[in-house]
């Protein structure tokens, strides 16, 4: 029988095992984890054994519990697979604004982009850009210089007809009327705006147009001033020649001078007295006959002298001089017209509506212009959306619409409704555009106030557009349409879950939109739970 060990103060043992261990050599002693501890703190061996058993028991218990969670009995599995007890499905009554919306997709762009091509055939040299090159985003106004070619301006004016010829005094046609209308719009005075004639007043207005633009007016054709001076000299000489010819005619038409008439009258009177003296003096028949013959002679001479002269030569000379003067005056008018300010085709561009915005520029300073130089569009940002023919009847000009810029909703106004959309590839989005098919219309929306950052963010993009068609104009009680049921008398009603049970409440319905319906009842309040299913 083994002896029970006994511990002495300080941790010493008195049993034989302890003595045996003490007798072992240093090299034969078994490993003891507490060997390095001081004798007064080293635990007894029995205590360590108990601690090991306790830890093992705790770990085993934890593992058993974990395994038990993974093991499901057949009875438990069947219970979990069984359907839940039947109950009601409820949703709360909401209080909010209800509206019927038409939802579309729209392209954001500036209105009516058009290319600008320059007529450079009249330049007589290379069409080199020398300045005034616009930047993308610049606004182009009527009367503004949009390019400088070979040192000369290219001025933009409002008009639908393209420039196709140089205009000068004497030109006429619808393009002259268009020019006059554009000049009047700029506050200038081109003469009668309804007249198709380019006259002196029109040339003066063109002078004023170039003065406003900061450029000298176009020069007339080379040699025009010299031709005008020569034509005026010819006119002056023709006027002098006509005066001389007229004087000769007048002189010839007046007949003999008074002195000549008096001389003839005197000769006749003397001959008459000589006849009378011969008769009274008894000079004989021969003397009387001779006196009478002399009287007949002087009378014939006086009659010939006083007869109406032949003016045919003088008249012919006068008419020739008058024709020469008329021709000289026509030549002066033509020369004067040629010396007035023209409007070169290379210095004008017509655009149907202004102001506009520069979208792109394809030339720079020093480049040679050939064809299109830049593209401009309307300065008004637009959202163009496609609408089905059936939905277009719901929209009127002036209606308010909304579109998104990031997380922000911006307001717009329906500005134009087209009669027909040429392309019908764009499909709508949402309830309002369902089943639209190929027969579509286009509407133009004009955004309200918008920042430059927002403008840059949406330009060229396709945005979602919402047009409210009908609204409750304020917060109302709304429930899902599925919550409504019909009573025996056709009245609308909802079933309200009151906690201990449900209650049927008769309601008056209003606007329906987006799966919800407006309801009115004194027995219903926001937050009440209405039954939508079981």
Legacy VTK file of the C-alpha trace (Angstrom):
# vtk DataFile Version 3.0
C-alpha trace
ASCII
DATASET POLYDATA
POINTS 534 float
0.000 0.000 0.000
1.335 3.407 -0.997
1.719 6.047 1.529
-0.205 9.365 1.201
2.270 12.144 0.523
2.470 14.904 3.009
3.455 18.457 2.226
5.574 20.361 4.605
5.782 24.131 4.909
7.697 25.570 1.952
6.382 22.820 -0.421
8.631 19.923 0.801
7.241 16.378 0.634
7.901 13.547 3.044
6.735 10.560 0.902
9.055 8.016 -0.581
8.490 9.276 -4.141
9.816 12.621 -3.159
12.811 11.014 -1.595
13.349 8.864 -4.683
13.195 11.860 -6.934
15.666 13.657 -4.773
18.013 10.689 -5.107
18.091 10.852 -8.927
20.961 12.493 -10.612
20.671 15.808 -12.297
20.762 14.221 -15.772
18.100 11.578 -15.002
15.418 13.873 -13.522
12.064 14.004 -15.465
10.997 17.295 -17.133
8.961 19.459 -14.828
7.303 22.619 -16.214
7.327 24.167 -12.792
10.972 23.316 -12.124
12.117 26.895 -12.673
9.503 28.293 -10.291
10.424 29.003 -6.709
9.461 26.290 -4.317
6.948 28.513 -2.511
4.837 29.230 -5.706
5.008 25.909 -7.510
1.449 24.321 -7.572
0.891 20.826 -6.421
0.748 18.189 -9.147
-2.762 17.144 -8.214
-4.114 20.647 -8.834
-2.710 20.721 -12.340
-4.397 17.459 -13.189
-7.754 18.779 -12.044
-7.370 21.908 -14.182
-6.583 19.849 -17.282
-9.676 17.700 -16.793
-11.863 20.811 -16.341
-10.647 22.475 -19.538
-11.237 19.273 -21.489
-14.790 19.037 -20.166
-15.606 22.646 -21.165
-14.295 22.188 -24.716
-16.281 18.974 -25.120
-19.448 20.666 -23.903
-19.034 23.517 -26.414
-18.470 21.136 -29.291
-21.549 19.170 -28.316
-23.706 22.288 -28.282
-22.404 23.351 -31.719
-23.097 19.977 -33.231
-26.574 19.971 -31.727
-27.401 23.203 -33.631
-26.598 21.508 -36.946
-28.672 18.455 -36.300
-32.388 18.939 -37.192
-34.884 16.296 -36.322
-37.485 15.193 -38.942
-40.257 16.625 -36.803
-38.574 20.021 -36.604
-37.896 20.028 -40.360
-41.555 19.319 -41.122
-42.671 22.078 -38.767
-40.422 24.612 -40.434
-41.635 23.648 -43.947
-45.320 24.056 -43.064
-47.082 27.251 -44.448
-47.659 30.105 -41.987
-51.041 30.766 -40.610
-53.253 32.805 -42.944
-53.343 36.608 -42.297
-54.027 39.943 -44.028
-51.550 41.973 -46.115
-51.731 45.659 -45.275
-50.128 48.907 -46.388
-50.351 52.292 -44.687
-52.530 55.115 -45.988
-50.251 57.853 -47.359
-50.736 61.599 -47.496
-49.032 63.172 -50.531
-49.652 64.889 -53.833
-50.845 62.625 -56.636
-50.336 63.415 -60.306
-50.717 61.813 -63.704
-47.476 62.234 -65.635
-46.384 61.686 -69.209
-42.818 60.401 -69.251
-40.629 60.809 -72.343
-37.003 60.895 -73.453
-35.586 64.044 -75.012
-32.371 65.234 -76.660
-30.790 68.411 -75.279
-29.379 70.678 -77.979
-29.380 74.198 -79.297
-32.116 74.913 -81.810
-31.611 74.707 -85.579
-27.842 74.196 -86.127
-26.739 75.388 -89.574
-23.360 75.430 -91.357
-21.933 78.762 -92.482
-20.278 78.750 -95.891
-18.678 81.840 -97.426
-18.976 83.087 -101.005
-15.352 83.854 -101.931
-15.585 84.001 -105.737
-15.462 87.814 -105.864
-12.331 88.191 -103.751
-9.974 88.032 -106.698
-7.350 86.252 -104.595
-6.801 83.715 -101.841
-9.463 83.687 -99.134
-7.166 83.810 -96.102
-8.566 84.220 -92.593
-6.907 87.301 -91.115
-8.825 87.735 -87.860
-12.130 87.932 -85.970
-12.258 84.127 -85.520
-15.061 83.316 -83.058
-14.829 80.896 -80.145
-17.166 77.969 -79.586
-19.992 79.197 -77.402
-19.858 82.809 -78.624
-23.212 84.420 -79.349
-23.626 85.812 -82.870
-25.835 88.898 -83.213
-27.226 90.602 -86.328
-24.689 92.992 -87.851
-21.763 91.246 -86.156
-18.503 90.372 -87.909
-18.046 86.598 -87.678
-14.789 86.360 -89.655
-12.240 88.587 -91.332
-11.132 87.382 -94.763
-8.202 89.083 -96.490
-8.645 92.075 -94.206
-12.333 92.486 -95.015
-15.258 91.687 -92.680
-17.859 88.981 -93.120
-21.040 90.416 -91.605
-23.990 88.241 -90.574
-27.500 89.532 -91.307
-30.953 87.991 -90.781
-32.465 86.477 -93.913
-33.538 83.236 -95.558
-32.128 83.799 -99.065
-28.427 82.992 -99.361
-26.142 85.639 -100.821
-25.572 84.863 -104.496
-24.401 88.126 -106.096
-22.844 91.492 -105.369
-25.460 94.235 -105.029
-24.949 97.810 -106.195
-27.028 100.816 -107.198
-29.339 99.682 -109.974
-29.633 96.088 -108.785
-33.161 94.850 -108.166
-34.821 91.696 -106.912
-36.029 89.906 -103.754
-32.501 89.794 -102.358
-32.528 93.610 -102.321
-35.775 93.583 -100.319
-34.191 91.124 -97.868
-31.161 93.399 -97.484
-33.361 96.419 -96.828
-35.371 94.531 -94.195
-32.154 93.495 -92.445
-30.847 97.076 -92.498
-34.125 98.395 -91.101
-33.910 95.820 -88.269
-30.510 97.321 -87.404
-31.987 100.826 -87.226
-30.643 101.992 -90.601
-32.534 103.766 -93.423
-32.145 101.995 -96.782
-35.042 103.791 -98.492
-38.382 102.200 -99.303
-38.138 98.719 -97.695
-40.765 97.327 -100.066
-38.921 98.452 -103.204
-36.779 95.883 -105.008
-34.335 98.568 -106.216
-30.916 99.152 -104.704
-30.756 102.941 -104.796
-28.676 105.759 -103.349
-30.414 105.466 -99.961
-29.593 101.762 -99.849
-25.954 102.483 -100.642
-25.857 105.070 -97.851
-27.323 102.516 -95.407
-24.626 100.035 -96.431
-22.036 102.731 -95.670
-23.566 103.072 -92.202
-23.540 99.273 -91.714
-19.815 99.111 -92.301
-19.240 102.113 -90.047
-21.045 100.266 -87.234
-18.859 97.217 -87.867
-15.669 99.248 -87.639
-14.575 98.740 -91.251
-14.317 101.017 -94.257
-17.143 100.668 -96.751
-16.399 98.569 -99.848
-14.685 100.480 -102.635
-16.363 100.760 -106.064
-14.861 99.103 -109.106
-11.452 100.375 -110.224
-11.745 103.412 -112.511
-15.319 104.201 -111.450
-14.430 107.665 -110.105
-12.523 108.596 -113.281
-15.404 107.366 -115.421
-17.796 109.549 -113.431
-15.658 112.660 -113.942
-15.388 112.003 -117.688
-19.145 111.449 -117.970
-19.828 114.709 -116.188
-17.450 116.591 -118.547
-19.248 115.128 -121.544
-22.588 116.150 -120.092
-21.404 119.718 -119.595
-20.183 120.020 -123.206
-23.420 118.509 -124.475
-25.386 121.088 -122.534
-23.344 123.900 -124.140
-23.825 122.480 -127.635
-27.555 122.264 -127.103
-27.662 125.873 -125.946
-25.921 127.061 -129.110
-28.180 125.022 -131.360
-31.262 126.324 -129.618
-30.053 129.900 -129.979
-29.567 129.437 -133.717
-33.055 128.013 -134.024
-34.541 130.859 -132.049
-32.724 133.390 -134.168
-33.884 131.773 -137.353
-37.449 131.544 -136.060
-37.532 135.267 -135.236
-36.979 136.236 -138.978
-35.350 139.514 -140.155
-34.098 142.003 -137.697
-36.213 145.149 -137.305
-33.663 147.212 -139.186
-33.963 144.944 -142.185
-37.729 145.128 -142.078
-37.545 148.913 -141.864
-35.159 148.998 -144.817
-37.574 146.979 -146.948
-40.530 149.106 -145.838
-38.606 152.279 -146.685
-37.695 150.982 -150.141
-41.340 150.206 -150.890
-42.458 153.655 -149.703
-39.898 155.385 -151.884
-40.907 153.361 -154.923
-44.545 154.260 -154.302
-43.673 157.977 -154.142
-41.605 157.714 -157.301
-44.579 156.243 -159.157
-46.834 159.013 -157.884
-44.307 161.697 -158.858
-43.987 160.278 -162.365
-47.747 160.317 -162.807
-48.213 163.778 -161.362
-45.241 165.301 -163.226
-46.342 164.143 -166.620
-43.029 162.468 -167.256
-44.542 160.237 -169.834
-45.754 156.711 -169.973
-42.314 155.151 -170.083
-41.179 156.883 -166.917
-44.364 155.935 -165.121
-44.010 152.307 -166.247
-40.410 152.197 -165.056
-41.378 153.607 -161.685
-44.145 151.063 -161.275
-41.789 148.171 -162.157
-39.366 149.362 -159.479
-42.213 149.427 -156.979
-43.162 145.832 -157.789
-39.561 144.752 -157.327
-39.118 146.286 -153.885
-42.487 144.992 -152.818
-41.459 141.436 -153.868
-38.161 141.762 -152.032
-39.957 142.877 -148.869
-42.446 140.017 -149.138
-39.650 137.467 -149.544
-37.754 138.949 -146.642
-40.787 138.871 -144.352
-41.891 135.336 -145.358
-41.548 132.431 -142.637
-38.004 131.115 -142.837
-37.052 127.409 -143.350
-35.931 126.164 -139.909
-35.342 122.471 -140.749
-31.568 122.720 -140.517
-31.643 124.572 -137.221
-34.222 122.121 -135.780
-32.120 119.140 -136.822
-29.051 120.662 -135.206
-31.006 121.362 -132.038
-32.403 117.780 -131.844
-28.991 116.260 -132.352
-27.570 118.317 -129.516
-30.498 117.340 -127.236
-29.997 113.618 -127.953
-26.319 113.919 -127.159
-27.149 115.574 -123.851
-29.583 112.799 -122.891
-26.974 110.172 -123.625
-24.464 112.101 -121.552
-26.871 112.229 -118.633
-27.482 108.443 -118.787
-23.724 107.913 -118.831
-23.381 110.116 -115.761
-26.074 108.151 -113.921
-24.393 104.870 -114.743
-21.000 106.171 -113.735
-22.439 107.576 -110.521
-24.094 104.258 -109.705
-20.840 102.426 -110.319
-19.078 104.798 -107.956
-21.550 104.217 -105.079
-20.937 101.727 -102.252
-21.692 98.159 -103.351
-22.411 95.147 -101.141
-19.927 92.392 -102.078
-21.215 88.822 -101.915
-18.023 87.766 -100.120
-18.709 90.066 -97.167
-22.260 89.057 -96.189
-23.786 85.895 -94.689
-27.520 85.509 -94.191
-28.936 83.394 -91.333
-32.674 82.904 -90.940
-32.863 83.682 -87.204
-30.561 85.588 -84.864
-28.996 85.620 -82.320
-27.244 82.284 -82.562
-24.471 80.363 -80.823
-21.203 79.145 -82.333
-21.139 75.337 -82.150
-17.927 74.619 -84.044
-15.209 76.492 -85.939
-13.277 74.715 -88.699
-10.849 77.510 -89.630
-8.236 79.519 -87.823
-6.206 82.634 -88.430
-4.004 82.084 -91.468
-6.146 79.287 -92.913
-7.574 79.371 -96.410
-11.368 79.284 -96.448
-13.001 76.822 -98.802
-16.632 75.979 -98.136
-17.907 75.598 -94.600
-16.140 77.766 -92.030
-18.216 77.272 -88.882
-21.471 75.917 -87.538
-23.913 78.030 -85.605
-27.141 77.123 -83.884
-29.856 78.960 -82.063
-28.762 80.504 -78.799
-31.740 78.925 -77.017
-31.185 75.554 -75.361
-33.943 73.097 -76.209
-35.086 69.639 -75.235
-36.628 67.844 -78.215
-38.789 64.866 -77.304
-40.777 62.356 -79.347
-44.438 61.799 -78.440
-46.948 59.297 -79.751
-49.839 60.642 -81.812
-52.320 59.628 -79.107
-50.406 61.346 -76.283
-49.857 64.558 -78.239
-53.543 65.371 -77.713
-52.828 65.679 -73.976
-50.138 68.344 -74.431
-50.588 72.054 -75.081
-48.082 74.846 -75.563
-47.149 76.534 -72.304
-47.461 73.409 -70.143
-44.849 72.898 -67.454
-42.434 69.968 -67.760
-39.465 68.698 -65.758
-36.184 67.046 -66.679
-33.257 65.799 -64.634
-29.744 67.195 -64.340
-27.958 64.762 -62.066
-29.996 64.631 -58.879
-31.746 67.935 -59.577
-35.086 68.455 -61.337
-35.213 71.459 -63.669
-38.344 73.127 -64.957
-39.116 73.657 -68.649
-42.003 74.915 -70.758
-43.575 73.275 -73.793
-42.702 75.831 -76.462
-43.633 74.159 -79.732
-45.593 71.131 -80.896
-44.608 69.877 -84.344
-47.288 68.505 -86.664
-45.210 65.464 -87.536
-41.802 64.082 -86.618
-39.739 63.153 -89.716
-37.892 60.283 -88.020
-39.761 57.855 -85.800
-36.911 55.735 -84.466
-36.864 57.229 -80.971
-39.016 55.282 -78.525
-40.651 56.827 -75.503
-40.379 55.679 -71.933
-42.975 55.060 -69.257
-46.713 54.678 -69.157
-47.450 57.749 -71.175
-45.560 56.485 -74.236
-46.453 52.838 -74.235
-47.549 51.346 -77.507
-46.658 54.493 -79.396
-45.823 52.759 -82.657
-44.391 54.626 -85.596
-46.821 57.577 -85.829
-45.083 60.152 -83.656
-44.861 63.889 -83.103
-42.103 66.098 -81.749
-42.367 68.663 -78.970
-39.816 71.323 -78.099
-39.241 72.178 -74.439
-37.522 75.409 -73.413
-35.697 75.120 -70.056
-36.132 77.826 -67.449
-33.217 79.335 -65.556
-30.155 77.129 -65.887
-26.535 77.599 -64.863
-23.615 77.297 -67.236
-22.460 74.196 -65.365
-25.860 72.561 -65.821
-25.927 73.636 -69.453
-22.547 72.029 -70.087
-23.577 68.866 -68.209
-26.706 68.150 -70.283
-25.829 69.557 -73.711
-25.911 66.725 -76.238
-27.365 64.206 -73.780
-30.651 62.311 -73.728
-32.681 63.121 -70.608
-35.839 61.868 -68.952
-38.722 64.330 -69.335
-41.852 64.355 -67.161
-44.942 66.370 -68.061
-47.607 66.511 -65.324
-50.990 66.151 -66.994
-53.308 66.191 -63.956
-52.629 66.758 -60.266
-54.399 66.926 -56.902
-52.726 70.331 -56.370
-51.691 69.424 -52.833
-51.351 66.575 -50.372
-54.275 64.136 -50.205
-54.886 60.670 -48.730
-53.893 57.946 -51.191
-54.083 54.150 -51.105
-53.079 51.491 -53.620
-55.753 50.781 -56.201
-55.664 47.153 -54.967
-57.051 48.320 -51.625
-60.367 49.407 -53.176
-63.351 47.103 -53.311
-66.893 47.690 -54.526
-69.802 47.547 -52.102
-73.230 46.097 -52.886
-74.458 49.516 -54.002
-71.409 50.162 -56.200
-69.775 52.398 -53.603
-65.991 52.352 -53.182
-64.641 51.115 -49.894
-61.478 49.978 -48.139
-60.885 47.456 -45.375
-58.982 48.963 -42.451
-57.027 46.841 -39.975
-57.821 48.256 -36.496
-55.676 45.798 -34.538
-58.366 43.624 -32.942
-59.971 43.172 -36.372
-60.781 44.863 -39.662
-63.407 47.489 -40.501
-65.037 48.358 -43.833
-64.842 52.106 -44.550
-66.719 53.688 -47.446
-64.583 56.266 -49.309
-65.002 58.802 -52.076
-62.357 58.375 -54.775
-60.525 61.020 -56.800
-57.519 61.077 -59.131
-55.872 57.762 -60.011
-52.194 57.737 -61.011
-49.227 55.437 -60.732
-51.183 52.599 -59.123
-52.579 54.825 -56.360
-55.972 56.478 -55.944
-57.056 59.522 -53.997
-59.573 58.677 -51.239
-61.649 60.894 -48.971
-63.317 59.775 -45.729
-63.650 61.186 -42.233
-62.973 57.692 -40.863
-59.588 57.382 -42.556
-56.283 59.014 -41.650
-52.695 58.875 -42.804
-50.932 55.856 -41.308
-54.046 53.668 -41.084
-53.422 50.184 -42.413
-55.614 49.120 -45.334
-55.887 45.543 -46.559
-54.565 44.863 -50.055
-54.601 41.053 -49.908
-54.726 37.865 -47.868
LINES 1 535
534 0 1 2 3 4 5 6 7 8 9 10 11 12 13 14 15 16 17 18 19 20 21 22 23 24 25 26 27 28 29 30 31 32 33 34 35 36 37 38 39 40 41 42 43 44 45 46 47 48 49 50 51 52 53 54 55 56 57 58 59 60 61 62 63 64 65 66 67 68 69 70 71 72 73 74 75 76 77 78 79 80 81 82 83 84 85 86 87 88 89 90 91 92 93 94 95 96 97 98 99 100 101 102 103 104 105 106 107 108 109 110 111 112 113 114 115 116 117 118 119 120 121 122 123 124 125 126 127 128 129 130 131 132 133 134 135 136 137 138 139 140 141 142 143 144 145 146 147 148 149 150 151 152 153 154 155 156 157 158 159 160 161 162 163 164 165 166 167 168 169 170 171 172 173 174 175 176 177 178 179 180 181 182 183 184 185 186 187 188 189 190 191 192 193 194 195 196 197 198 199 200 201 202 203 204 205 206 207 208 209 210 211 212 213 214 215 216 217 218 219 220 221 222 223 224 225 226 227 228 229 230 231 232 233 234 235 236 237 238 239 240 241 242 243 244 245 246 247 248 249 250 251 252 253 254 255 256 257 258 259 260 261 262 263 264 265 266 267 268 269 270 271 272 273 274 275 276 277 278 279 280 281 282 283 284 285 286 287 288 289 290 291 292 293 294 295 296 297 298 299 300 301 302 303 304 305 306 307 308 309 310 311 312 313 314 315 316 317 318 319 320 321 322 323 324 325 326 327 328 329 330 331 332 333 334 335 336 337 338 339 340 341 342 343 344 345 346 347 348 349 350 351 352 353 354 355 356 357 358 359 360 361 362 363 364 365 366 367 368 369 370 371 372 373 374 375 376 377 378 379 380 381 382 383 384 385 386 387 388 389 390 391 392 393 394 395 396 397 398 399 400 401 402 403 404 405 406 407 408 409 410 411 412 413 414 415 416 417 418 419 420 421 422 423 424 425 426 427 428 429 430 431 432 433 434 435 436 437 438 439 440 441 442 443 444 445 446 447 448 449 450 451 452 453 454 455 456 457 458 459 460 461 462 463 464 465 466 467 468 469 470 471 472 473 474 475 476 477 478 479 480 481 482 483 484 485 486 487 488 489 490 491 492 493 494 495 496 497 498 499 500 501 502 503 504 505 506 507 508 509 510 511 512 513 514 515 516 517 518 519 520 521 522 523 524 525 526 527 528 529 530 531 532 533
